[in-house]
Amino acid sequence: MNYTAIPSVKGQITIPSDIREKYGICKDTPVVITDTGKGVITIKVMRMVDSDTIEFFENEKEIGLNFKNGIDPQALINAIEELDG
């Protein structure tokens, strides 16, 4: 579905409410705006991870994250690929 928006004097565009609801976009939701060229832009919603579910670690051999509830490696790969386009 296509929507038409007219930028404000500050260049702001409102994302329609049904799109915001569908993708869980609220006041503090980060989005990535990409200029794909020839007048086409994309807007991708960043998915935030609840900080209570991850734990940073660092020792002499490595630095990394532990996902307290576990994480499916393929789901992580898919999410990264989705963000990268």
C-alpha positions as MATLAB code, in Angstrom:
seq = 'MNYTAIPSVKGQITIPSDIREKYGICKDTPVVITDTGKGVITIKVMRMVDSDTIEFFENEKEIGLNFKNGIDPQALINAIEELDG';
ca = [
       0.000    0.000    0.000;
       1.232    3.491   -0.808;
       0.840    6.613    1.296;
       1.419   10.217    0.356;
       2.944   12.637    2.852;
       3.971   16.266    2.570;
       7.044   17.273    4.590;
       6.641   20.038    7.161;
       8.769   23.180    7.041;
      11.296   21.271    9.180;
      11.302   18.364    6.699;
       9.368   16.036    9.014;
       7.022   13.399    7.609;
       4.380   11.600    9.658;
       4.322    7.804    9.417;
       0.657    6.728    9.124;
      -0.803    5.275   12.335;
      -1.635    1.866   10.842;
       1.997    1.466    9.750;
       3.251    2.582   13.189;
       0.946    0.059   14.876;
       1.845   -2.758   12.484;
       5.588   -2.353   13.095;
       5.489   -1.192   16.709;
       6.923    2.232   15.945;
       6.650    4.656   18.847;
       8.359    7.844   20.025;
      11.742    6.239   20.760;
      11.810    3.562   18.044;
      14.905    3.976   15.862;
      14.461    3.716   12.102;
      17.041    3.580    9.329;
      16.396    5.723    6.262;
      18.318    4.609    3.183;
      18.653    6.502   -0.091;
      18.533    3.721   -2.670;
      18.971    6.190   -5.532;
      16.774    7.571   -8.310;
      14.348    9.177   -5.867;
      13.672    6.017   -3.845;
      14.186    5.788   -0.090;
      13.467    2.932    2.311;
      12.625    3.112    5.990;
      13.556    0.121    8.162;
      12.448   -0.308   11.755;
      15.234   -1.230   14.169;
      14.287   -3.953   16.620;
      15.545   -3.278   20.101;
      16.682   -6.049   22.436;
      15.519   -5.849   26.046;
      18.681   -5.127   28.025;
      17.489   -7.427   30.832;
      17.862  -10.412   28.496;
      21.503   -9.860   27.510;
      24.719   -9.720   29.477;
      28.066   -8.285   28.368;
      31.175  -10.252   29.286;
      34.896   -9.705   28.948;
      37.777  -11.899   29.994;
      41.408  -12.399   28.977;
      40.470  -14.353   25.832;
      37.271  -12.774   24.532;
      34.587  -10.112   24.685;
      30.972  -10.816   23.914;
      27.321  -11.076   24.850;
      25.378  -13.813   26.565;
      21.688  -14.081   25.785;
      20.165  -15.158   29.110;
      17.138  -16.771   27.473;
      19.166  -18.242   24.625;
      18.917  -17.230   21.004;
      18.420  -19.163   17.815;
      21.553  -18.490   15.701;
      19.546  -18.648   12.462;
      17.070  -16.077   13.817;
      20.013  -13.786   14.555;
      21.427  -14.264   11.045;
      18.001  -13.590    9.513;
      17.584  -10.405   11.572;
      21.004   -9.117   10.505;
      20.297   -9.894    6.859;
      16.943   -8.104    7.121;
      18.632   -5.007    8.548;
      21.353   -5.048    5.894;
      18.781   -5.383    3.118;
];
